[in-house]
Amino acid sequence: MTLKELGTELFQMYTKAENGYKVTSIYLFGIKYSNYIKEKGYSANDIIQASNLKPSFKTELSKALKLSIFVRLVD
């Protein structure tokens, strides 16, 4: 998955989220893709820029990436 594809996925998750869950979708994205993001060396800022979301959301994505070591997604 390229940086552009990650940005597109984040944008889609954010825009499809119901009102009240938009920022939560950023956390979910960060947790879901954290291992890949870290493996590729992408920064939260890189991904937010690729997603065309507000630059201030890089803080939320950074939090999600840090939180990911404590959280496990279930189906």
FENVENTA-V746813 format. One line per field, one symbol per residue. psi: psi as a letter, one per 30 degrees, with the letter a starting at -180 (. if undefined). burial: + if it has 16 or more other ideal C-beta (glycine too) atoms within 10 Angstrom, else -. A space follows every 10 residues. Layout:
psi->???
burial->???
This chain:
psi->kleeeeeeee eeeeffklkf geeeeeeeee eegeeeeeef gkleeeeeef fglkffffee eeeeeeffff kkkl.
burial->--+--++-++ +-++--+--- -+--++++++ ++++--+--- -+-+-+++-+ +-+---++-+ ++-++--+-- -----
